Amino acid sequence: MTKTFNLAHGVTISTCRGFLANLTALGIEAPAELTNILASWDDLRNFTNAPDTTAEEIKAHAAAGTLTEKKLADLAKRGADEAARRQYVSQLTGNEVAIASRFHNALAEGAADTILDQLRPVVEKAAEGIAQAKSVINGDEDPTTFLDRADAETLKVWQGLPTHTGRLDQCELLVAEFTPQGKFPLIESAAGAGFINTFGLFFVPVETGKLYEASTFRVVHGLGPRGSRWFRAGVPITLNTVAEARERLRSYLEQSWDAAITPGRSGRMSETEGFVPDVHVNPYKVADEG
C-alpha cells in the first residue's frame, strides 16, 4: 500500500496546473493520471456553471405571449431537475483540496517517478555539458585571466555553461516539490533532518556519503557560471528516484544518529555487574534480513 503524505497548506487546482506548466517548460509530458484529474475537474466546473437555458426559454415564451400553463409546467419540471443536478455537482466542486489531494496521491502512486524518468535525460545532458566545461575551464581562475588565455573552443564551452546550469536549476525547482518542504511532499520529514536540501536528496548518487556533506556546495559569487554549485559539485550529478531519495535521507539520519551517540556514556549501576551501559537502538537503521 502506498504511504499517504499530507498535502502542503494552500495547494489548489491552480497549484496543480502550475506544476504541469513547469513540466511543459522542461519538455516533459504530464502523466495521463494527472491530466485526467484536472480534466475531470474542468468537466465538473463546466457542468455546474452551465447557463440556465430553461429559464431563458420560459422568459422568451412569456415575452412572446406563448407561455401556456402546460408549457410552463413542463419547462419548470425540466428546469428544476437541471438545477438540482447542478446543485448536486456543485457540492463536489466546492472542495478543491479533495481534488488536489487526488493529484498528490497520483504522484505518490507512480506519476512522480514517471516524471523523473522523463526528466533524467534532461539532467544527464546538462550534466554532460557541465562535465565538458569542467575539463577545459578552471573553476577558481580569475575571470580576466581566464578570458585572456581562453581559445575559441573554450569560449564556446564557456558560453554554453549558463544554459546547462540554468536547466539544472529548473529541474531542481520542479523536483523540490517532492521534498517535505514542497507542495506535493513524497518524502517524510524527520526530526534532526533540518532543512532538507533538494540537491542532496535527488541529485547526488545514493552511494555517496552523508547527505549534507555531499550537498554543501554553494554559489561562489564573482565567478559567473563557474560559481554555480552544479559546476563546483565534487560528486557526479544524477537524478534519483523517489525511493532512492528516501534512502538518501534515511542513510543520513542513521549516520547522524550514530554520530550523536557515544556508547558507554550513560547506563545504570548494578550490584552484581557494576556499571551496565545503556543499549541504544538506532531508529533509522534498516533491520538485517534473515
N, C-alpha and C positions, 0 to 999 in steps of 0.2 A: 504494500500500500504506500502511495506517495505521501511524504510528510507534508503537512499543511503549514504554510507560513503566513503571517499576518500581513495584509496589505498596508502599505505606508499611508499615514494620515493624509487626507486631502486628495487622494487619487480619484480621478473621474474618468468618464469616457473620453474627454478631451486629452487627458494624460495618455490614455491608451493610443489614441490617434497620433499624438506627438511621437510616441515610441516607434510606431510603424513608419512615420515620416522619416525618422532618423535612420531606420533600416534602408529605406529607399535611397536616401542620400549616400549611403555606402554601397549601393548596388546590390543589396540583399533582398531577396524575395520573401515577403512575410509568409509564415506557415499558414496553411488554409484554416487551421483550427482557430487562429487569432482573427483573421479577416472575417470568418463566418460569424464569430461572436458579434463583431461590430456591425456586420450586415444585418444580422437578426435584430440588433438594437435599432437600427435605422428603420427596419420594417415595422417594428412596434411603434416607434415615434410617428411614422407616416400614417399608420392606421389611426392612432389616437388624434392626430392633428388634421385628419381629412376634413374638408369642408362639409357642412351640413346641407347637402343638396336637396334633401327632402323638405327642409324648412323653406328653402328658396322656391321650390316648386309650389308649396302651399301659398306663399306670398304672391307668386305670379298668377295663380288661378284666382286668388282673391282680387287682385288688381284688374284682371280681365273679366271679372264677373262670372267666372265659370266654376267656382268652388261650390259644389253641391255637398249636401250632408253626407252622402255615401262616400264621395271622393275624399272629403276631409277625414272621415273615419278611417278609410284605408290608408291615406298618407300619414295620419297621426300614428297609426299602429306601426307602420313601417319605420317612421322616424324615431319612435320610442324604442323600437328594437335596436336600431342602429346606435342610438345614444347609449343604451345600456351596454352594448358591446364595446363602444369606445371608452366608456367609464370603467369597464372591467379591465381592459388592456392598460388604461392609464395607471392603474394600481401597480402594474408590473414595471412601468417605465418611471415610476416615482422614486425608485431606489437604484440610483446609478452605481452605488458601491457594490451591490449584489452582482451586477453585470461585470464591473471592473474586477471583482474577486474571481469570477469565472475566467476572465482573461489571465489573471495572475496564476490561477490553478493550471490553466493550459500550458503556461510557460513552465511550471514546475513539473508537469507530466510529460515533458519532452520537447516542447516547442523551443525552449531556451537553447537546448543542445543542437536542435536543428539550425537555429540562427548561428550559433557558434561554429558549427560545421561549415556554414557558408562564409562566415567571417574569417575563418582560419587562413584561406589562401590570400586574403587581403592583407592580413598581418604578416604572413610569410613573405609576400612580395615586398612590403615596406621594410621588413627586417633585412631582406637580402640587399636592398638598396642602401641601407644604413651600414651593413657589413662591408659593402664595396667602398663606401665613403671612408670608413674607418681604416681601410687598408692603404689609403693614399693621403689621408688628412690627419695631422697631428691635433689631438683634441685640446691640448693646452698651449699651443703655439700662439704667440701674439698675432692678432688678426692682420696687422700691417706686414709683418714678416711673412706670414703665410701667403698673402696675396702677392707679395713681391716674388716669391720663389715658385708659385703655382704655375704649371703649364696649362695648355688649353684643355686637355683631358681632365686634369684635376679640377679646373674651374667648372667644367661641365658637371662633374660629380657633385661639387660644392653647391651649384645652383639647383640641383635636384634634391638636395638633402631636406630643405623645408617641406617639400611635398611628402616625403616619406615620414618625417616626424609628425607633420600635421595630420596625416592619415591615421597614424597610430594614436594620436590624441583623440581623434573622433571615435576610434574603436574603443578606447578606454572609457570615454564618456558613456557610450552605449552599454558596455559590459558593467559599468559601475551600478547600473540599475538593478543588478542581480545581487549586490552585496547587502549586508544588513542595513546600510545607510541609504540604499537605493529605493526607488518607488515600487519595485517588484522583487523584494528580497527572496533569494533562494538559498541563502547560507545563514545558518542560525548564529546570532550574536552570542558572545560568551564573556563572562567576567574575566578581566585580565587581558582581553584582546585589544582594548583601547580603540582608536580609530582605525578601522581595517583598511589597509591600503589595497586598492584595486590592482595596481601593478603587481604587488607581491602575491596576491591570490591567483590572478588569472594569467599573468604574462611571464611568470618565472617558472621554469621546469619543476615538476613535483619533487624530483630527487635533490633539488638544491637545498641548502641548509635552512636555518631558522628564517621565518617569514620576514621579519624586519631587517635582519642582517642582509637579506637578499633584495630588499626594496628601499634602501635608504638613499638611492640615487636622487639627487635634487638638481634643479636647474642651476647652472652656473652662468650668472649674468656677465655680459660683455664679450661673450664668445659666439653670439649669434646661434645658428642651428647646432653648432658643436657643443653648446651648453645644455642641449636637451638631454634629459635623463635617458631617453631612448638611445642616444648616441653614446652616452657615458656609461651605460649599463655594463657591468662586468660579468653578466650571465647571458646565455642565449635568450633571445626574445621568442616566446612561443605563445600559444593560446590554449589554456587548459579547458577541459570540460567542466561542467558544474560539479561533478563528483570529484574531479581532481582538485578543484579549488577548495572544496570542503576538506579534502585530505590535507591540503597545504595548511589550512587553519588548524585542523586537529593536531597535526605534527608540531606546529609552532607552539600550541598550548601545552602539549605534552612536554616538550623540551623546556619551556618556560617554567612549568610546574616543578620539574625535576631540578632545575637550576635554583629554585627558591627554597628547596628543602635540603637541609643538611642532616643526614642520618646520625642518630645518636645525641642530638642536641636537646631532645625532650624525651620524657619517659616517666617511669614510676619506680619507686624503691620497693623491693620485695625482701621479706625477712629471710627467705631461703635462697633467692637468686641474686640478691643485690639490685643493682640498677638494671631495669628492663627497659630498653629503648622502645619508643612508640613505633608501630608499624604504619608507614604511610603508603596508601594506595593511590597511585596517580589516576584520577578520574578520566583523563583523556587518553590513557594508554589502551591500545586495542588488545583484547584478550587473546592469548595464544590459542590457536585452534588445535583440537585434539587433546 
